[in-house]
């Protein structure tokens, strides 16, 4: 991903990001049973090695929900939640008052996986509809650690496909509450070309 990107490709990726985040907003609204507003997503192509810095540094504590993509497209997608977002979502959904992420229960962990699965699924559904390509996602894996450690998983497994990823910053708001998260999409090189060809821009 990719030195061949031009402005047209980037515009397409931004539009997919907008639609995917819109789908995620709807899903999150239903899950929280609240009206959620979405800020316009920030879409970037960044080097994987620089993602930790964007998240606040390698030692920043985050939750990363990773799913493998299979079907017509292969790769991985990760949804990363910030520390404060994790607590806010869990307390809202489970009606708890958790203040420390070192003491997450089985229910907390299961909830985070479900949220990650819904949000990554929302994005992949948007991408699948736009491209008419079949995309299946695996059971989500939850990594809860410092950003550097969480990002080492995709770095090791997919580093050979290229050093750049599609990075989408999302922000959902309910009143004064803000829920922030980040999508990281790493398609195999051939899969990226399939996406662009299906959209008529390669």
C-alpha positions in Angstrom: 0.0 0.0 0.0 1.8 1.5 -1.3 3.7 3.7 -3.4 1.2 3.5 -6.2 -1.4 5.5 -4.3 -2.6 8.7 -6.0 -5.2 11.3 -5.1 -8.0 9.3 -6.7 -7.2 6.2 -4.7 -6.9 8.3 -1.5 -10.3 9.9 -2.1 -11.8 6.4 -2.5 -10.2 5.3 0.7 -11.5 8.4 2.5 -15.0 7.7 1.2 -14.9 4.1 2.4 -13.7 5.3 5.8 -16.7 7.7 6.0 -19.2 5.0 5.1 -17.6 2.5 7.4 -17.5 5.0 10.3 -21.2 5.8 9.6 -22.1 2.2 9.8 -20.2 1.9 13.1 -22.0 4.9 14.5 -25.4 3.2 13.8 -24.1 0.0 15.4 -22.7 1.8 18.4 -26.0 3.8 18.9 -27.9 0.5 19.0 -25.5 -1.1 21.4 -25.4 1.9 23.8 -29.1 2.6 23.2 -28.2 6.3 22.8 -28.0 8.8 20.0 -24.4 8.9 18.9 -23.0 11.6 16.6 -19.9 11.0 14.5 -17.2 13.5 13.7 -15.7 13.3 10.2 -13.1 10.6 10.3 -9.5 11.4 9.7 -8.1 9.1 7.0 -4.3 8.7 6.5 -1.8 6.3 4.9 0.9 5.9 7.5 3.9 3.6 8.1 3.1 0.9 10.6 6.2 1.8 12.7 4.7 5.3 13.2 1.3 4.3 14.5 2.4 4.0 18.1 3.5 7.6 18.1 0.1 8.7 16.8 -1.5 6.8 19.7 0.6 8.6 22.2 3.7 6.5 22.3 4.7 2.9 22.5 3.9 2.7 26.3 0.4 4.1 25.9 -2.1 1.5 27.2 -4.7 0.5 24.6 -7.0 -2.3 23.7 -6.6 -3.7 20.2 -9.3 -6.0 18.7 -7.8 -7.8 15.8 -9.8 -9.8 13.1 -8.4 -11.6 10.1 -10.0 -11.0 6.8 -10.6 -13.8 4.3 -12.6 -14.5 1.2 -11.9 -12.4 -1.9 -9.8 -10.1 0.2 -7.1 -11.2 2.7 -5.5 -9.2 5.4 -6.2 -8.0 8.9 -8.1 -5.2 10.5 -7.5 -3.9 14.0 -9.7 -1.5 16.0 -7.8 0.3 18.8 -9.5 1.8 21.8 -7.9 4.4 24.0 -7.7 3.9 27.8 -10.4 6.4 28.7 -12.6 5.1 26.0 -12.4 1.5 27.3 -13.6 2.6 30.7 -16.3 4.8 29.4 -17.8 2.2 27.1 -17.7 -0.6 29.7 -19.3 1.6 32.4 -22.0 2.7 30.1 -22.8 -0.7 28.7 -22.5 -2.7 32.0 -23.7 0.0 34.4 -20.5 -0.4 36.4 -18.0 2.1 37.8 -14.8 0.6 36.7 -11.8 2.9 37.2 -8.9 0.6 36.6 -8.3 -1.5 33.5 -6.0 -3.9 35.4 -9.1 -5.5 37.0 -11.3 -6.3 34.0 -13.7 -9.1 34.5 -14.6 -11.9 32.0 -17.7 -9.9 31.1 -15.6 -6.7 30.5 -13.3 -8.6 28.1 -16.2 -10.3 26.3 -17.8 -6.9 25.9 -14.7 -5.3 24.4 -14.4 -8.2 21.9 -18.0 -7.7 20.9 -17.6 -4.0 20.4 -14.5 -4.5 18.3 -16.2 -7.2 16.2 -19.2 -4.9 15.6 -17.0 -1.9 14.7 -14.7 -3.8 12.4 -17.7 -5.6 10.9 -19.3 -2.3 10.1 -16.3 -1.1 8.2 -15.9 -4.4 6.3 -19.6 -4.5 5.4 -19.2 -1.0 3.9 -16.1 -2.0 2.0 -17.8 -5.3 0.8 -20.9 -3.5 -0.5 -18.9 -0.9 -2.4 -16.6 -3.4 -4.0 -18.9 -6.4 -4.4 -16.1 -8.5 -2.9 -16.8 -11.2 -0.4 -15.1 -10.5 3.0 -15.3 -12.7 6.0 -13.9 -11.8 9.4 -12.6 -14.2 12.0 -13.5 -14.4 15.7 -11.9 -11.3 17.3 -8.7 -11.5 19.3 -8.3 -9.0 22.1 -4.8 -7.6 22.9 -4.7 -5.4 25.9 -1.2 -3.9 26.5 1.1 -1.0 25.6 0.6 0.2 22.1 4.0 -1.0 21.0 3.2 -4.5 22.1 -0.3 -4.5 20.6 1.0 -3.3 17.2 3.8 -5.9 17.2 1.2 -8.5 16.2 0.3 -7.1 12.8 3.9 -5.9 12.3 5.2 -9.4 12.6 2.5 -11.2 10.7 2.0 -8.8 7.8 5.3 -6.8 7.7 6.2 -8.6 4.5 3.2 -7.0 2.6 4.5 -3.5 2.9 5.2 -1.0 5.6 2.1 1.2 5.2 -1.4 0.9 6.5 -4.8 2.6 6.1 -5.2 4.5 9.4 -8.7 5.9 10.3 -9.3 8.0 13.4 -12.9 8.0 14.5 -14.7 10.0 17.1 -18.2 9.3 18.4 -20.0 11.8 20.7 -22.9 11.6 23.0 -23.5 14.8 24.8 -20.2 15.7 26.5 -18.9 12.2 26.2 -16.5 11.3 23.4 -15.5 7.8 22.3 -12.4 7.7 20.3 -10.9 4.8 18.4 -8.7 3.9 15.4 -9.1 1.5 12.5 -6.0 0.0 11.1 -6.5 -1.9 7.8 -3.6 -4.0 6.4 -4.7 -5.8 3.2 -2.3 -8.1 1.4 -0.8 -6.3 -1.6 -2.8 -8.3 -4.1 -6.0 -7.7 -2.1 -5.4 -3.9 -2.1 -5.1 -4.0 -5.9 -8.4 -6.0 -6.1 -10.2 -3.4 -4.0 -9.0 -0.6 -6.3 -9.8 -2.5 -9.5 -13.3 -3.3 -8.3 -13.8 0.4 -7.7 -12.5 1.2 -11.2 -9.5 3.3 -9.9 -6.6 1.0 -10.8 
